[in-house]
Amino acid sequence: MSASQEICFVVPGDIDDPDVPSGGNRYDRRLSDALAASGRTVRELAMPGAWPRPDAAARDGLARSLGGLPDGSVVLMDGLVACGVPGIVVPEAARLRLAVLVHLPLADEPGQADLDAGEREVLEAAGAVVATSPWAKEHLTAHHGLEASRVHAVTPGTDPASLASGTDGTTRLLSVASVTPRKGHDVLVEALATLGHLPWQCEIVGPLRRDPEYVTRLHRLIARRGLGDRVHLEGPLTGKRLDDAYAGADLVILASRAETYGMVVSEALARGIPVIATAVDGVPDTLGWDPTGAVPGLLVPPDDPGALAASLRRWLVTPELRGRLRAAARLRRGMLPGWDDTARRMAVVLSRLRREAR
């Protein structure tokens, strides 16, 4: 794809909203910037709306935007925008060179199972489907019965970061994720409640607006377990404030019930911070390993407070384990691909779309 050939990138309207940061939005922003930095022309169409369930105004806005693109345009659509509105996207796919980027299948998000059939329609109509990990590629292919040659894995990159200084090397725990049921903060709180006799503090960083009812339940759980002075819901942090949160962390925890990749894992490893995470979906591949076979973290089953508590206890009471995980995390830090690699891989997918159109 030459630098003069335009890529139209359709993204959620809140892509740059500091109050609702997400892994999907971060992926979209960093990919768009990396594609532009590589010399490609990127035209962003940020679509306001409560995706994947937009109101009539948002649907009309998307229809007008797609309808105004010339035939044969190369279009990359965030699946959050595309997959809930097959009536708009499928007809346009017949004349556009369309790729759909799926951060998380809609049916994997609680309360969205009824959108599964519509997502299948959109993905079947698209010229290419992009998943964010090899695991997610296989999952999408099997779940929707897609032709394997049309489904691609383009994993997130990682920005270079300074080594985290931490605190005492042990007690400052950090969880970075939107506060929703899928991210399993309730499991984390239940696990921490069994460790009250040990010294620790846990900071939970992430948007609180996506599921207010769940946030309320989580606040009540924290109070009921007597952890109000030890577990802190900080809300969303970005930029230097998020960097500072990572810099002060000794351990990062991801308690998700589902996760196609787990960008917070790679962001922790970029700073040399060990990770305890659930062994779901794409997370084990993201955690990775170094050439000596040492793993930079611990994996636990999802939805299992007892298993998570046991791993946290091992971290808190075993200096040898902490030293081993920290050394492995620092080795893994030097093996993480950058966003330029993500842009290069995506450009290959989009170039094939253009060639197929000729």
N, C-alpha and C positions, 0 to 999 in steps of 0.2 A: 504494500500500500504506500503510495507516494505521499509526500508531505502535503500535497495539494488536495488530496482526497479527504473529504470531510466525514467525520464520525459524528452522528447525532446521538447523544447520550441522554436518555430520558430517566430522570431521577426523582425521588420524593422531594416535595417542596421544602421539607425541613432539613435538607442535607447539611446545611451549615448552622442550624439552630443550636446554640450552646446549651439550651435547656433540655434537649432530647438527644444527646449523643448516643450513637449505637455503633456496633461493629459494621452493620451494613452501610450506614452513612459514611463511616470512616473509610471503608473499602472504596465506595463510590468516589469520594473526594480525592483520595490519594491516587486512585487509578486515573481519574480524569486529569489530574495535574501531571502525573507521570507520562501519560500519552501525549499531552501537550508539550512537555519538556523534551520528548523524543523527536519532536518536529512534526507531529501529526496535528491536523486541524480538528479541534473538538468543539462541537456546538452543544452546550448543555441546555436541556429543556427541563427546568425544575417545576414539577407539577404539584401545586397545593392540593391538599385533600387528605381525608382520613383513610388512607390506603391500608389494607386492600378493600375497604368498604366505603368508597367515596360517595358523597352526595351528588345530586343532579348537576350542580354547578361544576364540580370537579370532573365528573364524567364528560360534560360538554367541553370543558377546557382541554382535556386529553384528546377527545375526538377532533377538535379543531386543530390542535397542534400536529397530530399525526396526519390528518387530512391535508394539511398545508405543505407537507414534505413532497418533493418531486419523486416520481416513480424511480425505483432502483436505488434510493438513498440507503446507505448503510446505517442501521439504527440498532443501538444497544439499549435495551430497556431493563431497568431494575425490576425483578420479578414481583416486588411488593406492589408496584404500580400496575404491571401488566397482567398478573395472573388472576386477579379478581374481577376483571372486566373483559371476558372473552368476546362479548358482543361488539366491543369496540376494536380490540386488537386483532382478532382473527381475520376479519375482512381486509384490514390494512396489510397483513402479512403476505397477502397474495401479490402485492405490488412493491413492497419494501424488502430490502435485504435485512431481515430481522434476526437478531440474537437476543435471547432473554437470559439475564443473569439472576440465578436463583441463590439467594443467601441462605434461605431456609424454606423448605417446602411448606406451603400454607397449612397442610394437615398436621404438621408437627408442632404447630403453635396452638395451645389450648383455645378452644372456642372457634376454630376456623375450619373444622373438618368438612363443613358443608360447601366450602369453596374448592374442594379437591377436584371435582369433575371439571370445573371451569379452568383450573390450572392445567389439567391434562389437555384440554382443547387448545389452550394457548401454546403449550410446549410442543404439541404435535404440529401446529401450524408454523412455528418458528423454523427458520433455516438452520439455526444452531441454538443449543442450550448450554449455558456455562454454569458449572457448579464451583464451589470454593474449596473443594478438597477431593482427593481421589475417592474417599469413602462416599461423599455426597454425590459424586458422579455415578457410582454404582447404584446407590440408593434411588436416585431419580430415574435412572434407566429402568431398573426393575419395577419400581412402584408404578410408573406411568406406562410401562411397556414401550419405551422409546427406542428408536434405532440407535444402537450404540455409537455408530460413527458420527452422529450429530451431537453427541454430548461430550463436553470437554471439561477438564479440571484446570482452573486457573487460581492458584492459591494466593492468599494475601501476602504482600510483602511486609517488611518490618523496617521502621525507621531506626537509624543508629541512635544509641542513647548511652549516657554515662553509667558506669557501674553504680548501683545503689549503695549508699553508705549504711542503710539500716539503722538500728538502734543498738541494742545489746547483742544482736545476732540471733535473737530467739523470739522475743515476745510480741513484736508488732506484726499483727496479721492484717492482710488487706484483701478485700474482695471487690473486684471491679466488674459490674454487670448491671444492666437494667433490672430494676426491682420488680420482677414479674415471676409468676409461679414456675416458668420453665427454668429459671436460673437457680432455683433451689435454696434461696436464702433461709427459708424456714427449716430446711434440713441442717444447714450450717448452724443456726441458732440452737436447735435441739442438741447438736453435737457439742457445741461450746458449753451448754448448760451442765454437762457432765464433767467439765474440766475446771469448775469454779475454784478448786483448791490449788490450782497452778497459776503462776503469773502470766497474764496475757492481756492484750487489748486488741480489739478487732474494729477496723474501719470499713464500712460498706459504702462504696462509691458507685453511683449510677442514677439514672433518671427515676423520679418517683411518680411521674404523671401517667405512665402507660397503663397502670392497673391500680387505681387509687384504693379499691377495696382490698386488694392483696397487701398493699402498703399498710393499711389500717390494721389488718390481721397480724402483720409482722410486728408492728409497734406493740400490739397487745401481747404477742408471744414473748417479745423481749422483756416487757414489764412483768409478765407472769413468771418468767424464769429468773427474775431478779438480776437481769443483766444490763439494766439501763445505764450504769456507769462504766460498762466495759464494751458494749457493742454500740457503735455510733453510725447512724444513717446520715451520711454527709450530703446526699443528693448528687447531682451531676457535677463533675469537675472536668475542665479542659485546659489545654495549654500548660502554663507553668504550674498551676495548682495541681493538675493531675501528675505532672512530672514530680512535684514535691511529694505527693502521696506515695508514688512508687519509690522515690529516693529514701523515704523513711521506713520502708517495709522490709521485714526480715523474711516473710513468707507470703506468697499469694495463693488464694484459695478460689477454686471455681467448682461450685457444687451443682452444676447444671443437670437437668433431667434430659436434655437433648442439646446437641451442639454440633453443627456441621464442620467447624474448624476449631474455634476457640482462640480468637485473636488475642485475648488477654494473656493467654499462655505464652505466645511468642513475644508479646510486649514485656512480660516479666522476664523472660529469658534474655531479651536484648539488654536488660539491666543486670543480668547475673543473679536474679532472684529465683530461688527454688519454688516449686509449685506443688500443691496437692490439688488434684482434680478428679472428677468422676470419669470413669473409663467408658464414656459414651461416644459413639459415632466416630467423628474425626479427631477427637482429642488425643488419643494415644499417638497418632502420627505427628500431630503438632508438637507434642512434648518431645518426641524423638529420643535420640541417644547419641553419645559421642563415640569416637572410634575405639575407645577402650571398653565399651559396653556399659559404662556407668550411665544411669538415667538421672536427669536433673529434677526429679520429683517423684511423688507417689501417686498411684492411681487407686481409686476406691470405687465400689459399685454405686450407681445412682440411687437416690431415695433411701439411703441406709445411714441414718445418724450414728448408729453404733460403729460401723466401719470407718466413717469419717472421724469420729471421736478417737478411735484407736490410732489412726495415722497421725492425728494432731498430737495425741499424747506422746507418741514415739518422737515426733519432732521436738516437743517441749522438754523431754527428759533425757534425750540421747545425744550428747555432743558429737559423737563419732558420726552418727547419721547426718546431722546438720552439716558437718564439715564435708562429708562425701557429696551430699546433694548440692551444696554451694559450689564445690569445685566442678561438678558436672555441668551445672547451669552456666558457669563462666566459659567452659569449653563449648557448650552448645551455642553460646552467644555469638561466636565467630563463624557459625555455620548457617546463619539465617539469611535467606535471600532478601533483597531489597525490592522496593516498589518498581524499580526499573525492570526487574525480571518479570513482575506481574504484567506490566504494560507490554513488554515484548511478547509474552505468551498470548495476551488478549489480542494484540495486533495480528498475530498469526491466524487466530480464529476468524477475525473480521475480514482479513485478506482473502481467506478461502470463500467467504460469502460473496465477495465481489467477483472473484474468478468464476464462481458457479453461475453468476448472473449473466455472463457473457455468452 
